[in-house]
Amino acid sequence: MRCTAFVAVVFLATAGILGCGKSDNPPAAAIGQGGTGSSSTGAPGTAAPAIPASPASINSLEPPAQAVYQWLDAIRTGNDAVATAMLTQVARQKALEQDRSVRPAASDTARFQIGSVEYIGEDGARVASKWTDLDENGQPQTDEALWVLRKEADGWRIAGVAATVFDGEPPLLLNFEDPEEMAKKQQWAREEIQRRYEAQQQAQAAGNQPAEGTMMR
C-alpha cells in the first residue's frame, strides 16, 4: 500500500482553504528538505495578486498549461501568494470568507512536468502533470495528476485536481471551490491511510508469529 507523496503535497497546499488557519511557520509535515519560497502571507481576495511573468522556457505552452506550471512552481517553492492567485475566483472567495490562505509546502527536491491539455468548451480545460520527489526512503517517486481549470478575467485558474491516493484505485477528485466537500474527502483519505497502515502492520506482525504447535527453542 502506498499513498502518493504528491497527494500529501496537495493536501498541505490547500489546507488553508479548509480552515486550518494562518500560521507563521510552514507545515510540520512538509514534503522534502525545506525550500526557498516566498514568505508572503497576504490575505486572499477576489482580485488576484500580480503574478510574475512566465519564464521564457514555458512561453510555448498553451495558456492552461502555463497556469498549471505557475501553480506547481508556487507549490514547489512555497510561494503562497502566487499559489493563492492561481486559484479560481470562487476558491479565493471561499478562502477569504474563512480568513484563510494557501500555505504550500516547499520542496527543494521536487520536479514537475506539464503534460497534455484537453479543452472543455470555451472556458474549461484539463491539464495533465507529473510530480517527482523523494519518498521516505530517499528514492525518486513520480505521481500523476489531472488539473481542472476555468478561464476567468484574470486568465486560466485552478479549480480542482484529480490525483491518485492509492495505487491501482480510482483517483480522488478535490474541488477547490467546495471546501466542505474537499475537507470530507481529505478526512476520509487520512483515516483510510491510517486504517490501511495499521492493517498492514498487523498483517506483518501476524506473519512473524510462530505457527501453532511449533516448538520454541
C-alpha positions, -999 to +999 in steps of 0.1 A: +000+000+000+014+034-009-002+068-006+014+091-031+037+119-018+022+143-043-013+140-027+003+149+006+018+180-010-016+190-025-033+184+009-008+207+026-010+233-001-048+236+001-051+231+039-057+268+044-089+267+023-103+241+046-100+261+078-066+251+092-058+288+097-029+310+091+005+302+106+038+319+109+055+285+105+054+261+075+035+228+080+055+204+101+048+176+076+062+194+047+075+172+019+112+175+011+140+191+029+128+227+030+125+253+003+134+287-010+099+300-015+083+333-007+072+341+029+044+363+017+012+360+038-011+384+021-048+376+026-065+361-004-092+381-021-114+381-052-089+402-071-058+381-079-024+394-068+001+402-096+018+370-110+054+372-121+059+370-159+062+334-172+098+322-178+108+321-215+110+283-212+073+280-208+061+306-233+055+278-258+030+261-236-007+266-241-023+291-217-039+265-194-006+246-192+012+278-183-013+283-154-006+248-141+032+255-144+029+286-123+007+268-097+031+238-094+061+261-093+044+280-064+038+248-046+074+236-052+089+269-040+064+276-011+051+308-027+017+312-010+009+345-027+012+330-062-005+298-052-035+317-040-035+339-071-037+308-093-069+296-078-103+305-093-122+335-080-147+312-062-119+293-045-102+325-034-135+339-022-141+308-001-107+313+015-114+350+021-147+342+038-129+319+062-099+342+066-075+316+053-046+315+029-029+288+008+002+275+025+022+253+001+050+231+014+082+240-003+105+212-016+140+217-030+140+181-043+107+183-062+105+185-100+074+185-123+065+181-159+034+195-178+015+171-200-013+173-224-041+199-224-078+190-230-102+218-236-138+215-223-159+241-240-147+277-243-138+283-207-127+249-193-096+227-195-079+197-180-041+196-178-020+166-170+011+168-150+038+146-133+054+155-100+086+138-089+100+140-054+119+118-030+099+093-009+105+084+027+134+062+016+151+089-004+141+073-037+125+093-066+088+089-068+067+102-097+030+108-094+005+119-120-024+144-116-051+159-138-058+196-130-092+212-137-091+248-149-115+276-157-108+306-179-116+338-160-110+375-165-075+371-149-067+342-171-068+304-166-072+294-129-071+262-109-105+249-098-095+214-087-074+183-092-078+145-097-049+126-082-043+090-072-042+084-034-037+046-036-020+027-064-045+008-086-076+027-073-096+055-089-082+090-084-096+113-057-112+145-071-106+176-049-129+206-058-111+237-045-143+257-049-161+234-023-141+234+009-166+214+028-167+186+003-129+187+000-125+186+038-146+154+039-126+137+012-093+147+028-105+134+062-116+101+046-081+099+029-063+105+062-084+079+080-081+054+052-043+058+051-041+052+088-065+022+086-045+006+059-012+012+076-025-004+108-038-033+089-005-037+071+014-036+104-009-062+120-005-085+090+032-082+092+032-089+129+010-119+124+033-132+098+062-131+122+044-151+149+055-188+151+029-213+138+007-230+164+024-261+177+059-250+167+085-258+194+102-228+207+139-231+215 
